[in-house]
């Protein structure tokens, strides 16, 4: 798989790896769904640093990877616990 080249692409990769919807990520990170979607689509290319930090923390990825693409991409999280 090609390395995601932009913040929005990396955000989407991390969100999907975490098994979150845009709504779920926005709630967990304290943002609006619209802002998350606009970052992912590239409409917002330079979001506030504080928000990017919250997104990285929420997704469990490094800020360095999310912003600059340095380091490894997140692996999909395995489902644990009870599944019914």
C-alpha positions in Angstrom: 0.0 0.0 0.0 1.3 3.5 -0.8 2.2 5.7 2.0 -0.5 8.4 2.6 0.9 11.7 1.4 -1.2 14.3 3.1 -2.5 15.0 6.6 -6.1 14.2 5.5 -5.2 10.9 4.0 -3.2 9.9 7.1 -6.1 11.0 9.3 -8.5 8.7 7.4 -6.0 5.8 7.4 -5.6 6.1 11.2 -9.4 6.6 11.8 -10.2 3.5 9.8 -7.4 1.5 11.5 -9.0 2.5 14.8 -12.4 1.3 13.6 -14.0 4.7 14.1 -16.5 6.6 12.0 -15.9 10.3 11.3 -18.7 11.0 13.9 -17.0 8.7 16.4 -13.6 10.4 16.0 -15.1 13.8 16.2 -16.9 13.0 19.5 -13.8 11.5 21.0 -11.5 14.3 19.9 -13.8 17.2 20.7 -14.3 18.3 17.1 -17.2 18.5 14.7 -17.8 15.7 12.2 -17.8 18.4 9.5 -14.2 19.5 10.5 -13.0 15.9 10.5 -14.5 15.3 7.1 -13.0 18.6 5.7 -9.5 17.6 7.0 -9.8 14.2 5.4 -11.0 15.6 2.1 -8.2 18.2 2.0 -10.6 21.1 2.2 -8.9 22.1 5.5 -5.1 21.6 5.0 -3.8 23.4 8.1 -6.1 22.7 11.1 -5.3 24.1 14.5 -2.3 22.4 16.1 -4.4 21.8 19.3 -7.0 19.9 17.3 -4.3 17.8 15.4 -2.8 16.9 18.8 -6.2 15.7 20.1 -6.8 13.7 16.9 -3.4 12.0 17.2 -4.0 11.2 20.9 -7.5 9.9 20.2 -6.2 7.7 17.4 -3.2 6.5 19.3 -0.8 7.6 16.5 2.3 9.9 16.8 1.8 13.5 16.0 4.9 13.2 13.8 3.3 10.5 11.7 -0.1 12.3 11.4 1.4 15.6 10.4 4.5 14.7 8.5 4.1 11.0 7.6 7.4 10.1 9.4 7.4 6.6 11.0 5.1 3.7 10.5 1.4 3.9 9.7 -1.0 2.5 12.3 -2.0 -1.1 12.1 -5.6 -2.0 12.3 -6.7 -2.6 15.8 -7.8 -6.1 16.5 -11.2 -6.6 18.2 -10.9 -8.0 21.7 -13.3 -8.7 24.4 -16.7 -10.2 24.0 -18.3 -10.3 20.5 -21.8 -11.4 20.1 
